[in-house]
Amino acid sequence: MANIVENLIRDAVGKGVKAVADFNRTRLPDEASAYLSAIHEPMRQELTIDELEVIGDIPRELDGRYLRIGPNPAKPDSKGYHWFSGDGMVHGLALKDGKALWYRNRWIRSNAVAAATGLPAAPGPRHIFDTVNTNVVGIAGRTWALVEAGSYPVSLSDTLEDQAYERFGDTLNGSFTAHPHLDPLTGEFHGICYEGPDMTTIRHVVVSAEGKVVRELPVKVEHGPSIHDCAITQRYAVILDLPVTFSLKAMMGGHRFPYRWNPEHKARVGLLPRTGGAEDIVWIDCPPVYIFHVANAYDDDDGNVVLDSCVYETMFAEETGGPNGRSLGLQRWTIAPDAKTIDIRAIDATPQEFPRPDERFFGQPYRYAYTMALPDGDFAISNTKLYKHDLSAGVREVHDFGARRHPGEFVFVPRSADAPEGEGWMVGLVVDMNNETTELVIVDAMKFSDAPVARVKIPHRVPPGFHGNWVARG
């Protein structure tokens, strides 16, 4: 009975807060949002394009789909808008036998998208909210659109036409993460998950190679931290408990993304033994910084955990409608579990984001990391370069797409399952603001600075999104 009463009280309080937030949103200034205009202006319709111009030669080994997701409000409203809150839209291109078969874009059909567009809402259970806009991945032979902090995942058919909110075969009890990481040695996916209304608990969730949740371990925290990414090694799941936390003031003020920089929140890294309990976590204090994305992590020969990630001095310290904070570049943290210390060194202090490795080596020692260049200053999709870091040689290569040609996150696709590390292609979308078009660009990762081996022309601008992945044909 106590749980029923608590749930009723929480539901009533939640409805009251939402009502106040909705009212205060109407009082916010109706200022143009940089994340609703120019390169970020939303697409207005869903398209299917079966004839795509290709410049160069698409490698025949690329047999599958490149998928990318991001915010694309179906009914844009600048009041209280934040880039992270927009309705999700998936963009996909299918490649086979050296040809580009199709391009499609489809909204994730939340209840709000259905109301704004007249499209049928996707079936399936809802949880807290149903906007899904952050990542799209292959898990257990199926395609999933993901978000953190509230919604269940959304399963997508190969053509992106059919959608359903699902719980991994009714095995997921709470929200999921936008960044589940595949352990290539076990086939499991690991994530650190949190829920917006619960400021005291996060969860380590493990999805088996068969697509079922086999672990959902609660871990106590304070202040409701926003934990966007995590890492794994062969021994640990790595928790990044950093000073961006839930802000009731921001939420009550009408802002759709209610997380802010919180200097009162102690920054720490947690090393959770992968089959251990919450009481087994080794917590280690770290500098008060923020990390969106991890390149990789692994156990070294001395028993330390090596963590490579893109680091920020602060994040969301100001209300700008998007991420803001000075980038400290790509850093290596060597974490000593016994001494509870962290040694920090800069791999490259140049501003950069969206680090990706050859993910066959995730959670293991590795050599190459690939990142997207940021402009000097705050986070923005406005640079024209990708970086390749050779972590063994300590050198960086640059691929520059040219003036007003802006890449998003690129993903590494190996030439074959047993190819040496780094032998394959970098694949991603580049927005050409010279003519408001987009290209799917394929770069030979071993000839990183050379011209792309292929470019698939998309005759419109695809707004910058968050994460993309290559899903090979099953």
BATOR-271434 format. One record per residue (C-alpha): residue number from 1; x, y, z. Coordinates in Angstrom, 2 decimals. Each point is the difference from the previous one (the first is absolute). Example, Ala and Ser with C-alpha at 12.3 -4.5 7.8 and 13.67 -1.06 7.14 Angstrom:
REM residues 2
pt pos:1	x:12.30	y:-4.50	z:7.80;
pt pos:2	x:1.37	y:3.44	z:-0.66;
REM end
This chain:
REM residues 474
pt pos:1	x:0.00	y:0.00	z:0.00;
pt pos:2	x:2.84	y:2.42	z:0.83;
pt pos:3	x:1.41	y:-0.28	z:-3.52;
pt pos:4	x:-3.44	y:0.70	z:-1.50;
pt pos:5	x:-0.40	y:3.12	z:2.14;
pt pos:6	x:3.53	y:1.20	z:-0.81;
pt pos:7	x:-0.64	y:-0.46	z:-3.71;
pt pos:8	x:-3.27	y:1.93	z:0.20;
pt pos:9	x:1.72	y:2.88	z:1.84;
pt pos:10	x:2.89	y:0.03	z:-2.48;
pt pos:11	x:-2.44	y:0.01	z:-2.92;
pt pos:12	x:-1.97	y:2.90	z:1.47;
pt pos:13	x:3.14	y:2.03	z:0.71;
pt pos:14	x:1.28	y:-0.75	z:-3.50;
pt pos:15	x:-3.22	y:1.25	z:-1.58;
pt pos:16	x:0.15	y:3.17	z:2.10;
pt pos:17	x:3.61	y:0.72	z:-0.99;
pt pos:18	x:-0.83	y:-0.62	z:-3.65;
pt pos:19	x:-2.93	y:2.40	z:0.16;
pt pos:20	x:2.20	y:2.74	z:1.50;
pt pos:21	x:2.76	y:-0.69	z:-2.54;
pt pos:22	x:-2.46	y:0.15	z:-2.90;
pt pos:23	x:-1.38	y:3.32	z:1.25;
pt pos:24	x:3.42	y:1.54	z:0.56;
pt pos:25	x:1.11	y:-1.11	z:-3.47;
pt pos:26	x:-2.64	y:2.27	z:-1.50;
pt pos:27	x:1.63	y:2.92	z:1.83;
pt pos:28	x:3.48	y:-0.63	z:-1.40;
pt pos:29	x:1.22	y:2.42	z:-2.70;
pt pos:30	x:-0.85	y:-1.15	z:-3.53;
pt pos:31	x:3.56	y:0.32	z:-1.26;
pt pos:32	x:1.31	y:-1.73	z:-3.10;
pt pos:33	x:1.91	y:-3.15	z:0.88;
pt pos:34	x:3.29	y:-0.76	z:-1.71;
pt pos:35	x:-1.07	y:-3.65	z:0.19;
pt pos:36	x:-3.10	y:0.60	z:-2.12;
pt pos:37	x:1.57	y:2.01	z:-2.82;
pt pos:38	x:2.85	y:0.01	z:-2.53;
pt pos:39	x:1.77	y:-3.38	z:0.04;
pt pos:40	x:-2.41	y:-1.24	z:2.71;
pt pos:41	x:-3.25	y:0.98	z:-1.74;
pt pos:42	x:-2.28	y:-3.07	z:0.29;
pt pos:43	x:-1.13	y:-2.04	z:-2.97;
pt pos:44	x:-3.72	y:0.31	z:-0.68;
pt pos:45	x:-0.80	y:-3.37	z:-1.55;
pt pos:46	x:0.99	y:-3.63	z:-0.25;
pt pos:47	x:1.68	y:-0.99	z:-3.26;
pt pos:48	x:0.95	y:-3.15	z:-1.87;
pt pos:49	x:2.63	y:0.42	z:-2.72;
pt pos:50	x:0.90	y:-3.07	z:-2.05;
pt pos:51	x:2.39	y:1.60	z:-2.49;
pt pos:52	x:3.10	y:1.53	z:1.56;
pt pos:53	x:3.02	y:1.38	z:-1.80;
pt pos:54	x:3.28	y:-1.59	z:1.04;
pt pos:55	x:3.40	y:1.62	z:-0.52;
pt pos:56	x:2.82	y:-2.55	z:0.19;
pt pos:57	x:-0.34	y:-3.69	z:0.82;
pt pos:58	x:-1.93	y:-1.36	z:2.97;
pt pos:59	x:1.99	y:-2.93	z:1.43;
pt pos:60	x:-1.87	y:-3.25	z:-0.66;
pt pos:61	x:0.78	y:-1.14	z:3.52;
pt pos:62	x:-2.49	y:2.60	z:1.26;
pt pos:63	x:-3.22	y:-2.01	z:0.01;
pt pos:64	x:-2.56	y:1.47	z:2.38;
pt pos:65	x:-1.36	y:3.33	z:1.20;
pt pos:66	x:1.51	y:3.17	z:1.38;
pt pos:67	x:-2.48	y:1.43	z:2.52;
pt pos:68	x:0.12	y:3.34	z:1.81;
pt pos:69	x:-2.49	y:1.57	z:2.39;
pt pos:70	x:-0.48	y:3.49	z:1.37;
pt pos:71	x:-2.55	y:2.61	z:1.05;
pt pos:72	x:-2.46	y:1.25	z:-2.62;
pt pos:73	x:-3.02	y:1.70	z:1.61;
pt pos:74	x:-3.22	y:-0.79	z:-1.85;
pt pos:75	x:-1.54	y:3.21	z:1.36;
pt pos:76	x:2.89	y:2.34	z:0.81;
pt pos:77	x:-0.48	y:2.32	z:2.98;
pt pos:78	x:2.94	y:2.13	z:1.08;
pt pos:79	x:-1.31	y:0.66	z:3.52;
pt pos:80	x:2.07	y:-2.08	z:2.39;
pt pos:81	x:1.37	y:-2.05	z:-2.89;
pt pos:82	x:3.21	y:-1.91	z:0.48;
pt pos:83	x:1.80	y:-1.96	z:-2.71;
pt pos:84	x:-0.12	y:-3.13	z:2.15;
pt pos:85	x:-3.81	y:0.12	z:0.29;
pt pos:86	x:-1.10	y:-0.05	z:-3.65;
pt pos:87	x:-2.11	y:-2.77	z:-1.53;
pt pos:88	x:2.16	y:-2.81	z:-1.32;
pt pos:89	x:0.57	y:-0.65	z:-3.70;
pt pos:90	x:1.98	y:-2.90	z:-1.44;
pt pos:91	x:1.87	y:0.34	z:-3.31;
pt pos:92	x:1.15	y:-3.12	z:-1.79;
pt pos:93	x:1.88	y:-1.02	z:-3.13;
pt pos:94	x:0.19	y:-3.58	z:-1.26;
pt pos:95	x:3.14	y:-1.17	z:-1.83;
pt pos:96	x:0.49	y:-3.29	z:-1.89;
pt pos:97	x:2.23	y:-1.27	z:-2.82;
pt pos:98	x:1.69	y:3.39	z:-0.37;
pt pos:99	x:-3.34	y:1.81	z:-0.39;
pt pos:100	x:-2.07	y:2.39	z:2.10;
pt pos:101	x:-3.46	y:-1.59	z:0.07;
pt pos:102	x:-1.98	y:2.63	z:1.84;
pt pos:103	x:-0.16	y:2.92	z:2.41;
pt pos:104	x:-2.86	y:0.31	z:2.49;
pt pos:105	x:-0.80	y:2.30	z:2.90;
pt pos:106	x:-2.70	y:-0.84	z:2.52;
pt pos:107	x:-1.18	y:1.65	z:3.18;
pt pos:108	x:-0.06	y:-2.14	z:3.11;
pt pos:109	x:-3.74	y:-0.04	z:0.40;
pt pos:110	x:-0.51	y:1.21	z:3.55;
pt pos:111	x:-3.42	y:1.20	z:1.10;
pt pos:112	x:1.09	y:3.61	z:-0.59;
pt pos:113	x:1.22	y:-0.78	z:-3.53;
pt pos:114	x:-3.27	y:-1.79	z:-0.75;
pt pos:115	x:-2.00	y:2.99	z:1.21;
pt pos:116	x:2.11	y:2.46	z:-2.05;
pt pos:117	x:0.20	y:-1.99	z:-3.25;
pt pos:118	x:-3.05	y:-2.25	z:-0.14;
pt pos:119	x:2.25	y:-3.05	z:-0.23;
pt pos:120	x:-1.09	y:-2.94	z:2.15;
pt pos:121	x:1.74	y:-0.19	z:3.35;
pt pos:122	x:2.34	y:-2.96	z:0.36;
pt pos:123	x:-1.56	y:-2.75	z:2.10;
pt pos:124	x:1.44	y:-1.29	z:3.24;
pt pos:125	x:0.39	y:1.01	z:3.66;
pt pos:126	x:1.14	y:3.48	z:1.03;
pt pos:127	x:2.22	y:0.85	z:2.96;
pt pos:128	x:0.37	y:3.56	z:1.41;
pt pos:129	x:0.21	y:1.54	z:-3.52;
pt pos:130	x:0.14	y:-1.31	z:-3.55;
pt pos:131	x:2.27	y:2.38	z:-1.94;
pt pos:132	x:2.86	y:-2.17	z:-1.31;
pt pos:133	x:2.74	y:1.90	z:-1.84;
pt pos:134	x:3.56	y:-0.89	z:1.04;
pt pos:135	x:1.39	y:-3.25	z:-1.40;
pt pos:136	x:-0.90	y:-2.79	z:-2.40;
pt pos:137	x:1.76	y:-3.35	z:0.34;
pt pos:138	x:-0.20	y:-3.66	z:-0.91;
pt pos:139	x:-0.61	y:-2.36	z:2.93;
pt pos:140	x:-0.64	y:-3.74	z:-0.41;
pt pos:141	x:-0.77	y:0.28	z:-3.70;
pt pos:142	x:-2.50	y:2.84	z:0.41;
pt pos:143	x:0.21	y:3.78	z:-0.36;
pt pos:144	x:-0.76	y:2.22	z:2.99;
pt pos:145	x:-0.44	y:3.76	z:0.44;
pt pos:146	x:1.10	y:1.11	z:3.46;
pt pos:147	x:-0.12	y:2.87	z:2.46;
pt pos:148	x:0.98	y:0.36	z:3.65;
pt pos:149	x:-1.84	y:1.12	z:3.12;
pt pos:150	x:-3.50	y:-1.28	z:-0.72;
pt pos:151	x:-1.29	y:-1.78	z:-3.08;
pt pos:152	x:0.08	y:-3.65	z:-0.88;
pt pos:153	x:1.93	y:-0.82	z:-3.21;
pt pos:154	x:-1.75	y:0.02	z:-3.37;
pt pos:155	x:0.49	y:-2.93	z:-2.37;
pt pos:156	x:0.26	y:0.85	z:-3.71;
pt pos:157	x:-0.50	y:-2.18	z:-3.05;
pt pos:158	x:2.77	y:-0.15	z:-2.59;
pt pos:159	x:-1.82	y:2.57	z:-2.15;
pt pos:160	x:-0.75	y:2.23	z:3.04;
pt pos:161	x:-3.73	y:-0.21	z:-0.79;
pt pos:162	x:-1.12	y:-2.14	z:2.93;
pt pos:163	x:0.63	y:1.19	z:3.55;
pt pos:164	x:-0.93	y:-1.16	z:3.49;
pt pos:165	x:0.93	y:0.96	z:3.54;
pt pos:166	x:1.39	y:-3.14	z:1.63;
pt pos:167	x:1.73	y:-1.25	z:3.16;
pt pos:168	x:2.37	y:-2.58	z:-1.48;
pt pos:169	x:-2.63	y:-2.73	z:0.18;
pt pos:170	x:-1.56	y:1.41	z:3.19;
pt pos:171	x:3.28	y:-0.41	z:1.89;
pt pos:172	x:0.88	y:3.71	z:0.52;
pt pos:173	x:-1.60	y:1.48	z:3.12;
pt pos:174	x:1.06	y:3.64	z:-0.28;
pt pos:175	x:1.43	y:2.43	z:-2.51;
pt pos:176	x:2.97	y:-0.87	z:-2.20;
pt pos:177	x:3.13	y:1.88	z:-1.06;
pt pos:178	x:0.93	y:1.82	z:-3.20;
pt pos:179	x:3.43	y:-1.67	z:0.15;
pt pos:180	x:-0.08	y:-3.76	z:0.45;
pt pos:181	x:3.47	y:-1.37	z:-0.68;
pt pos:182	x:0.58	y:-3.38	z:-1.58;
pt pos:183	x:2.61	y:-2.20	z:1.59;
pt pos:184	x:1.30	y:-1.80	z:-3.11;
pt pos:185	x:1.42	y:-2.79	z:2.18;
pt pos:186	x:-3.36	y:-0.97	z:1.56;
pt pos:187	x:-2.66	y:1.45	z:-2.32;
pt pos:188	x:-1.56	y:1.88	z:2.93;
pt pos:189	x:-1.02	y:3.66	z:-0.07;
pt pos:190	x:0.68	y:2.08	z:3.12;
pt pos:191	x:-1.55	y:3.33	z:0.95;
pt pos:192	x:-0.33	y:2.35	z:2.96;
pt pos:193	x:-3.62	y:1.15	z:0.10;
pt pos:194	x:-1.83	y:2.74	z:1.88;
pt pos:195	x:-3.54	y:1.36	z:0.19;
pt pos:196	x:-0.83	y:3.69	z:0.12;
pt pos:197	x:-2.43	y:-0.10	z:2.96;
pt pos:198	x:2.28	y:-2.23	z:2.13;
pt pos:199	x:2.88	y:2.05	z:1.37;
pt pos:200	x:1.34	y:-2.71	z:2.30;
pt pos:201	x:0.52	y:-3.09	z:-2.16;
pt pos:202	x:1.78	y:-1.01	z:-3.19;
pt pos:203	x:0.18	y:-3.54	z:-1.41;
pt pos:204	x:2.60	y:-2.22	z:-1.64;
pt pos:205	x:-1.93	y:-1.79	z:-2.74;
pt pos:206	x:1.35	y:-2.92	z:-2.01;
pt pos:207	x:-1.72	y:-1.32	z:-3.14;
pt pos:208	x:1.02	y:-3.48	z:-1.13;
pt pos:209	x:1.08	y:-0.96	z:-3.50;
pt pos:210	x:-3.55	y:-1.35	z:-0.40;
pt pos:211	x:-1.52	y:3.43	z:0.71;
pt pos:212	x:-1.29	y:-0.62	z:3.55;
pt pos:213	x:0.81	y:1.99	z:3.13;
pt pos:214	x:2.02	y:-2.24	z:2.33;
pt pos:215	x:1.09	y:2.61	z:2.57;
pt pos:216	x:-1.63	y:3.19	z:1.30;
pt pos:217	x:2.01	y:0.99	z:3.08;
pt pos:218	x:-1.08	y:3.13	z:1.94;
pt pos:219	x:2.73	y:2.34	z:1.24;
pt pos:220	x:-0.63	y:2.87	z:2.42;
pt pos:221	x:1.01	y:3.55	z:-1.03;
pt pos:222	x:-0.83	y:3.60	z:0.94;
pt pos:223	x:-1.57	y:2.95	z:-1.86;
pt pos:224	x:-1.10	y:-1.94	z:-3.11;
pt pos:225	x:3.17	y:0.00	z:-2.14;
pt pos:226	x:-0.27	y:0.00	z:-3.79;
pt pos:227	x:2.18	y:-2.97	z:-1.01;
pt pos:228	x:0.09	y:0.03	z:-3.77;
pt pos:229	x:2.68	y:-2.62	z:-0.62;
pt pos:230	x:1.96	y:-2.68	z:1.81;
pt pos:231	x:2.85	y:-2.39	z:-0.73;
pt pos:232	x:0.88	y:-3.61	z:0.59;
pt pos:233	x:3.19	y:-1.96	z:0.51;
pt pos:234	x:0.32	y:-3.74	z:0.41;
pt pos:235	x:-0.29	y:0.53	z:3.78;
pt pos:236	x:-2.22	y:3.05	z:0.46;
pt pos:237	x:-2.91	y:2.10	z:-1.12;
pt pos:238	x:1.20	y:3.60	z:0.34;
pt pos:239	x:-2.49	y:2.53	z:1.44;
pt pos:240	x:0.48	y:3.73	z:-0.70;
pt pos:241	x:-1.77	y:1.83	z:2.84;
pt pos:242	x:0.75	y:3.62	z:-0.94;
pt pos:243	x:-1.38	y:3.46	z:0.91;
pt pos:244	x:-2.88	y:0.31	z:-2.49;
pt pos:245	x:-3.14	y:-0.77	z:1.98;
pt pos:246	x:-3.75	y:0.40	z:-0.06;
pt pos:247	x:-1.15	y:3.58	z:0.58;
pt pos:248	x:-3.50	y:0.44	z:1.33;
pt pos:249	x:0.43	y:3.77	z:-0.49;
pt pos:250	x:0.67	y:-0.48	z:-3.72;
pt pos:251	x:-2.92	y:-2.37	z:-0.36;
pt pos:252	x:-2.42	y:2.24	z:1.90;
pt pos:253	x:1.24	y:2.91	z:-2.09;
pt pos:254	x:-1.31	y:-1.69	z:-3.13;
pt pos:255	x:3.26	y:-1.25	z:-1.49;
pt pos:256	x:-0.43	y:-3.31	z:-1.78;
pt pos:257	x:3.47	y:-1.30	z:0.91;
pt pos:258	x:0.17	y:0.29	z:3.82;
pt pos:259	x:3.67	y:-0.79	z:0.64;
pt pos:260	x:2.60	y:2.56	z:1.07;
pt pos:261	x:3.58	y:0.26	z:1.22;
pt pos:262	x:-0.01	y:-0.64	z:3.76;
pt pos:263	x:3.26	y:0.90	z:1.79;
pt pos:264	x:-1.45	y:-1.44	z:3.23;
pt pos:265	x:-0.01	y:-3.51	z:-1.49;
pt pos:266	x:3.19	y:-1.91	z:0.75;
pt pos:267	x:1.60	y:-1.33	z:-3.19;
pt pos:268	x:1.04	y:-3.64	z:0.12;
pt pos:269	x:0.64	y:-3.09	z:-2.08;
pt pos:270	x:-1.42	y:-3.35	z:1.07;
pt pos:271	x:1.65	y:-3.32	z:-0.85;
pt pos:272	x:-2.77	y:-2.59	z:0.27;
pt pos:273	x:1.12	y:-3.64	z:-0.27;
pt pos:274	x:-2.04	y:-1.29	z:-2.90;
pt pos:275	x:-1.74	y:-2.67	z:2.06;
pt pos:276	x:0.37	y:1.74	z:3.36;
pt pos:277	x:-2.50	y:1.88	z:2.13;
pt pos:278	x:-0.31	y:3.70	z:0.69;
pt pos:279	x:1.94	y:-0.49	z:3.22;
pt pos:280	x:2.98	y:-1.20	z:-2.05;
pt pos:281	x:0.38	y:3.25	z:-1.97;
pt pos:282	x:3.35	y:1.73	z:0.40;
pt pos:283	x:-0.80	y:3.73	z:0.02;
pt pos:284	x:2.85	y:2.37	z:-0.90;
pt pos:285	x:-0.18	y:3.78	z:0.14;
pt pos:286	x:0.80	y:1.78	z:-3.26;
pt pos:287	x:0.20	y:3.62	z:-1.19;
pt pos:288	x:-3.35	y:1.82	z:-0.36;
pt pos:289	x:-0.30	y:-0.36	z:-3.78;
pt pos:290	x:-2.55	y:-1.49	z:-2.38;
pt pos:291	x:0.28	y:-2.85	z:-2.50;
pt pos:292	x:-2.61	y:-0.67	z:-2.65;
pt pos:293	x:1.84	y:-2.76	z:-1.84;
pt pos:294	x:2.59	y:-2.67	z:0.61;
pt pos:295	x:2.38	y:-1.17	z:-2.71;
pt pos:296	x:0.95	y:-3.21	z:1.79;
pt pos:297	x:1.23	y:-1.47	z:3.28;
pt pos:298	x:2.02	y:-3.05	z:0.99;
pt pos:299	x:1.91	y:-1.67	z:2.83;
pt pos:300	x:3.77	y:0.50	z:-0.22;
pt pos:301	x:2.73	y:-2.39	z:1.15;
pt pos:302	x:0.40	y:1.88	z:3.30;
pt pos:303	x:-3.61	y:-0.52	z:1.06;
pt pos:304	x:-1.08	y:3.52	z:-0.93;
pt pos:305	x:-2.96	y:1.03	z:-2.13;
pt pos:306	x:0.92	y:2.14	z:-3.02;
pt pos:307	x:-2.85	y:2.28	z:-1.12;
pt pos:308	x:0.18	y:2.16	z:-3.15;
pt pos:309	x:-2.73	y:2.60	z:-0.48;
pt pos:310	x:-0.85	y:3.53	z:-1.15;
pt pos:311	x:-0.12	y:2.29	z:3.03;
pt pos:312	x:-1.57	y:3.41	z:0.75;
pt pos:313	x:0.90	y:2.56	z:2.64;
pt pos:314	x:-3.73	y:0.47	z:0.72;
pt pos:315	x:-3.27	y:-0.82	z:-1.75;
pt pos:316	x:-3.43	y:1.67	z:0.07;
pt pos:317	x:1.22	y:2.74	z:2.30;
pt pos:318	x:-2.01	y:2.40	z:-2.17;
pt pos:319	x:-3.34	y:-0.30	z:-1.78;
pt pos:320	x:0.80	y:0.07	z:-3.74;
pt pos:321	x:-2.39	y:-2.58	z:-1.41;
pt pos:322	x:2.81	y:-2.47	z:-0.50;
pt pos:323	x:3.27	y:-1.29	z:1.43;
pt pos:324	x:2.46	y:2.65	z:1.15;
pt pos:325	x:3.30	y:-0.18	z:1.80;
pt pos:326	x:3.70	y:0.23	z:-0.85;
pt pos:327	x:1.37	y:-3.17	z:-1.54;
pt pos:328	x:3.19	y:-1.38	z:1.53;
pt pos:329	x:0.44	y:-2.35	z:-2.93;
pt pos:330	x:0.72	y:-3.72	z:0.09;
pt pos:331	x:1.45	y:-1.16	z:3.32;
pt pos:332	x:1.34	y:-3.25	z:1.46;
pt pos:333	x:-0.88	y:-0.73	z:3.62;
pt pos:334	x:1.99	y:-2.80	z:1.64;
pt pos:335	x:-2.08	y:-1.07	z:3.00;
pt pos:336	x:1.65	y:-1.96	z:2.83;
pt pos:337	x:-2.69	y:-1.98	z:1.90;
pt pos:338	x:2.22	y:-0.80	z:3.00;
pt pos:339	x:1.50	y:3.46	z:0.50;
pt pos:340	x:-3.26	y:1.69	z:-1.08;
pt pos:341	x:1.87	y:2.51	z:-2.14;
pt pos:342	x:-0.34	y:1.23	z:-3.57;
pt pos:343	x:2.92	y:1.08	z:-2.16;
pt pos:344	x:-1.14	y:2.31	z:-2.79;
pt pos:345	x:1.87	y:0.86	z:-3.17;
pt pos:346	x:-1.07	y:1.70	z:-3.20;
pt pos:347	x:0.06	y:-2.14	z:-3.11;
pt pos:348	x:-1.01	y:3.04	z:-2.06;
pt pos:349	x:-1.25	y:3.26	z:1.55;
pt pos:350	x:-1.64	y:1.14	z:-3.26;
pt pos:351	x:-3.81	y:0.29	z:0.40;
pt pos:352	x:-1.67	y:-3.19	z:-1.28;
pt pos:353	x:-2.93	y:-2.32	z:0.60;
pt pos:354	x:-1.73	y:-3.26	z:-0.98;
pt pos:355	x:3.00	y:-2.31	z:0.57;
pt pos:356	x:-0.30	y:-3.45	z:-1.57;
pt pos:357	x:2.41	y:-2.95	z:-0.08;
pt pos:358	x:0.06	y:-3.13	z:-2.12;
pt pos:359	x:-2.69	y:-1.50	z:2.22;
pt pos:360	x:1.21	y:-3.56	z:-0.43;
pt pos:361	x:2.53	y:1.13	z:2.64;
pt pos:362	x:-2.42	y:1.69	z:2.40;
pt pos:363	x:0.97	y:-0.71	z:3.59;
pt pos:364	x:3.45	y:-1.17	z:-1.10;
pt pos:365	x:3.39	y:1.60	z:-0.74;
pt pos:366	x:-0.23	y:1.81	z:-3.35;
pt pos:367	x:1.96	y:2.27	z:-2.30;
pt pos:368	x:-2.29	y:2.34	z:-1.96;
pt pos:369	x:-2.65	y:2.54	z:1.03;
pt pos:370	x:-1.97	y:2.20	z:-2.40;
pt pos:371	x:-1.66	y:3.30	z:0.92;
pt pos:372	x:-1.91	y:2.94	z:-1.48;
pt pos:373	x:1.67	y:3.42	z:0.28;
pt pos:374	x:-1.82	y:2.72	z:1.92;
pt pos:375	x:0.46	y:3.74	z:-0.51;
pt pos:376	x:1.91	y:1.97	z:2.59;
pt pos:377	x:-2.48	y:0.97	z:2.67;
pt pos:378	x:-3.25	y:-1.78	z:0.80;
pt pos:379	x:-1.30	y:-3.19	z:-1.57;
pt pos:380	x:-1.37	y:0.51	z:-3.52;
pt pos:381	x:-0.29	y:-1.91	z:-3.28;
pt pos:382	x:2.03	y:2.51	z:-1.97;
pt pos:383	x:3.48	y:-1.41	z:-0.54;
pt pos:384	x:0.98	y:-1.82	z:-3.20;
pt pos:385	x:2.42	y:-2.65	z:1.27;
pt pos:386	x:0.34	y:-3.49	z:1.41;
pt pos:387	x:3.01	y:-1.16	z:2.03;
pt pos:388	x:1.67	y:-3.39	z:0.14;
pt pos:389	x:2.14	y:-0.64	z:3.07;
pt pos:390	x:2.73	y:-2.64	z:-0.09;
pt pos:391	x:0.30	y:-0.55	z:3.73;
pt pos:392	x:3.07	y:-2.21	z:-0.35;
pt pos:393	x:2.01	y:2.40	z:-2.15;
pt pos:394	x:-1.44	y:3.12	z:1.62;
pt pos:395	x:-0.90	y:1.65	z:-3.30;
pt pos:396	x:-3.17	y:1.52	z:-1.44;
pt pos:397	x:-1.24	y:-0.01	z:-3.58;
pt pos:398	x:-2.61	y:2.41	z:-1.37;
pt pos:399	x:-2.70	y:-0.42	z:-2.62;
pt pos:400	x:-1.37	y:3.39	z:-1.10;
pt pos:401	x:-3.23	y:0.00	z:-2.02;
pt pos:402	x:0.40	y:3.61	z:-1.15;
pt pos:403	x:-1.65	y:3.35	z:0.61;
pt pos:404	x:-3.57	y:-0.09	z:1.34;
pt pos:405	x:-0.08	y:-3.81	z:-0.12;
pt pos:406	x:-0.77	y:-1.23	z:3.50;
pt pos:407	x:0.34	y:-3.63	z:1.16;
pt pos:408	x:-1.84	y:-1.53	z:2.90;
pt pos:409	x:1.05	y:-3.10	z:1.88;
pt pos:410	x:1.71	y:-2.59	z:-2.25;
pt pos:411	x:0.03	y:-3.72	z:0.79;
pt pos:412	x:2.76	y:-2.48	z:-0.78;
pt pos:413	x:-1.03	y:-3.03	z:-2.11;
pt pos:414	x:2.62	y:-2.78	z:-0.22;
pt pos:415	x:0.88	y:-1.46	z:-3.40;
pt pos:416	x:-0.80	y:-3.46	z:1.37;
pt pos:417	x:-0.66	y:-1.61	z:3.36;
pt pos:418	x:3.65	y:-1.07	z:0.34;
pt pos:419	x:1.71	y:2.99	z:-1.64;
pt pos:420	x:2.83	y:1.62	z:2.00;
pt pos:421	x:-1.03	y:2.91	z:2.25;
pt pos:422	x:-0.66	y:3.14	z:-2.01;
pt pos:423	x:-0.28	y:-1.71	z:-3.37;
pt pos:424	x:-3.35	y:1.12	z:-1.33;
pt pos:425	x:-1.98	y:3.18	z:-0.63;
pt pos:426	x:-1.31	y:3.04	z:1.83;
pt pos:427	x:-3.64	y:0.58	z:-0.96;
pt pos:428	x:-2.24	y:2.96	z:0.83;
pt pos:429	x:-2.04	y:2.95	z:-1.21;
pt pos:430	x:1.43	y:3.34	z:-1.11;
pt pos:431	x:-2.29	y:3.02	z:-0.36;
pt pos:432	x:1.01	y:2.27	z:-2.88;
pt pos:433	x:-1.24	y:3.49	z:0.86;
pt pos:434	x:1.30	y:1.32	z:-3.33;
pt pos:435	x:-3.07	y:-1.50	z:-1.65;
pt pos:436	x:-2.06	y:-1.38	z:2.93;
pt pos:437	x:0.55	y:-3.64	z:-0.94;
pt pos:438	x:1.47	y:-2.97	z:1.85;
pt pos:439	x:2.31	y:-2.87	z:-0.85;
pt pos:440	x:0.63	y:-3.39	z:1.49;
pt pos:441	x:3.80	y:-0.02	z:-0.12;
pt pos:442	x:2.25	y:-3.07	z:0.11;
pt pos:443	x:3.66	y:0.56	z:0.91;
pt pos:444	x:2.69	y:-2.69	z:-0.06;
pt pos:445	x:1.14	y:-0.02	z:3.64;
pt pos:446	x:3.53	y:-1.10	z:-0.98;
pt pos:447	x:0.26	y:2.92	z:-2.45;
pt pos:448	x:-1.76	y:2.40	z:2.29;
pt pos:449	x:1.12	y:3.29	z:-1.51;
pt pos:450	x:-0.69	y:-1.07	z:-3.60;
pt pos:451	x:-3.12	y:0.88	z:-1.95;
pt pos:452	x:-3.04	y:-2.16	z:0.86;
pt pos:453	x:-0.35	y:-3.27	z:-1.87;
pt pos:454	x:-3.73	y:0.71	z:-0.51;
pt pos:455	x:-2.62	y:2.68	z:0.58;
pt pos:456	x:-3.74	y:-0.72	z:-0.20;
pt pos:457	x:-1.90	y:3.19	z:-0.83;
pt pos:458	x:-3.16	y:0.82	z:1.96;
pt pos:459	x:-1.80	y:2.91	z:-1.72;
pt pos:460	x:-0.99	y:1.83	z:3.19;
pt pos:461	x:1.49	y:1.11	z:3.29;
pt pos:462	x:-0.20	y:-2.61	z:2.76;
pt pos:463	x:0.02	y:1.94	z:3.29;
pt pos:464	x:2.91	y:-0.89	z:2.30;
pt pos:465	x:-0.90	y:-2.81	z:2.33;
pt pos:466	x:1.59	y:-1.93	z:2.79;
pt pos:467	x:1.08	y:-3.57	z:-0.65;
pt pos:468	x:0.24	y:-2.33	z:-2.94;
pt pos:469	x:1.05	y:-3.59	z:-0.54;
pt pos:470	x:0.61	y:-2.50	z:-2.74;
pt pos:471	x:-2.38	y:-2.95	z:0.19;
pt pos:472	x:1.27	y:-2.83	z:-2.20;
pt pos:473	x:-2.48	y:-2.16	z:-1.86;
pt pos:474	x:-0.92	y:-2.96	z:2.19;
REM end
